[in-house]
Amino acid sequence: MKNLLITTALTAVLMASAASAEDVKIGVILGFTGPIESLTPGMGASGELAMKEVSDSGKFLGGSTVTPVRGDSTCVDAAAASAAAERLITSDNVSAIFGADCSGVTGAILQNVARPNGIVMISPSATSPALSDAEDDGLFFRTAPSDARQGQVLADVLKEKGVTSVALTYTNNDYGKGLAESIKTNAEAAGIKITIDSSHEDGKGDYSAEVGALAQAGGDVLIVAGYLDQGGKGIIQAALDSGAFETFVLPDGMVGDSLPASIGDGLNGSYGTIAGTDSEGAAMFNKMAEGAGIKIDAYVGESYDAAALIMLAMQAAGSSNSADFKSKVMDVANAPGEKILPGELGKALELLAEGKDIDYVGATNVELIGAGESAGSFREILVDGGKITTAKFR
């Protein structure tokens, strides 16, 4: 009789546990088409790598699993991005959004969809300084540092290289405008002359007019604050074809292996900056990503970290409801607590289930400041031998 009672009680516990388990859906909104489409496959796969790690652990929210549901932000079409996010929330019933990627569509989704529906968003790559002050109801976070910081770092790089004058072109959207303003302010403060700052549109077939104006203004180098798969690439190619500039400075939206592959040897000697770190976590993530067949490219580490933070915050709250876990994102991202590196999400889930604190370090030395954005470390890159190489970390 005693054994029967024990068996019955155990069965009841297992049934209760099974009943509490759920399939948690997380939206993956990135520009799978558009001006950074060469980067988003790796970004999406990295976020989904974290989701698989959590599901496979069996330790998430009483044995719950995580299913990614993709949507296309296009990177540049705010209406299309908002529609994709609306579908994910109302039709697919996602509990949170990993994304978006580009700053303009991220802001549009936040205001038009996430806030009205009370859904948490964590972007791995939206860098516009304007997002730091956006009304977000405590729902928006980002694992990428603001371009306010990137402008400072880029100015330091230019100063160290002895650059005294630059021409500046930027993509005509929120990302480009914010980054250009940061670059201009910091460069001028460092004594570097901005000979011209002009916008360009993406998707054009001919950039000779834009390059003509940049060439007339002149400068030691040309800073191209654009996108590597569209307008930025077109500006560089037109500048090389006309002999207007030989060296290009590449902020984050221009950093990816597809650019030197497309431009060729003419890009050698160009340099730039992108979020990055040489931490232990970065090395661990790179090994994991390579084992999963994920190409190490821009914002893949930030993508793993963004997805991880969503799920760890859910675990800390004991709920996949955004209203419950939004207040836990900063808690799991920062000290105090046991440090958590890539590949240790199961361990983190276990600690949180025991009521213990964690300090998620992840692939990018995560430290969220202000309203919830990365404090930011940067990698200085150099294009050498047709490839993007690392010059140093800052």
Secondary structure as GFF3:
##gff-version 3
##sequence-region A 1 394
A	DSSP	alpha_helix	2	20	.	.	.	ID=ss1
A	DSSP	beta_strand	23	30	.	.	.	ID=ss2
A	DSSP	alpha_helix	40	57	.	.	.	ID=ss3
A	DSSP	beta_strand	65	72	.	.	.	ID=ss4
A	DSSP	alpha_helix	78	90	.	.	.	ID=ss5
A	DSSP	beta_strand	96	99	.	.	.	ID=ss6
A	DSSP	alpha_helix	103	109	.	.	.	ID=ss7
A	DSSP	pi_helix	110	114	.	.	.	ID=ss8
A	DSSP	alpha_helix	115	117	.	.	.	ID=ss9
A	DSSP	beta_strand	120	123	.	.	.	ID=ss10
A	DSSP	three_ten_helix	129	133	.	.	.	ID=ss11
A	DSSP	beta_strand	140	145	.	.	.	ID=ss12
A	DSSP	alpha_helix	147	160	.	.	.	ID=ss13
A	DSSP	beta_strand	165	171	.	.	.	ID=ss14
A	DSSP	alpha_helix	174	189	.	.	.	ID=ss15
A	DSSP	beta_strand	193	200	.	.	.	ID=ss16
A	DSSP	alpha_helix	208	217	.	.	.	ID=ss17
A	DSSP	beta_strand	221	225	.	.	.	ID=ss18
A	DSSP	alpha_helix	231	242	.	.	.	ID=ss19
A	DSSP	beta_strand	248	250	.	.	.	ID=ss20
A	DSSP	three_ten_helix	252	254	.	.	.	ID=ss21
A	DSSP	alpha_helix	258	263	.	.	.	ID=ss22
A	DSSP	three_ten_helix	265	267	.	.	.	ID=ss23
A	DSSP	beta_strand	271	275	.	.	.	ID=ss24
A	DSSP	alpha_helix	280	291	.	.	.	ID=ss25
A	DSSP	alpha_helix	300	317	.	.	.	ID=ss26
A	DSSP	alpha_helix	322	325	.	.	.	ID=ss27
A	DSSP	three_ten_helix	326	328	.	.	.	ID=ss28
A	DSSP	alpha_helix	329	333	.	.	.	ID=ss29
A	DSSP	beta_strand	338	340	.	.	.	ID=ss30
A	DSSP	alpha_helix	345	353	.	.	.	ID=ss31
A	DSSP	beta_strand	358	360	.	.	.	ID=ss32
A	DSSP	beta_strand	368	369	.	.	.	ID=ss33
A	DSSP	beta_strand	373	374	.	.	.	ID=ss34
A	DSSP	beta_strand	378	384	.	.	.	ID=ss35
A	DSSP	beta_strand	387	393	.	.	.	ID=ss36
###
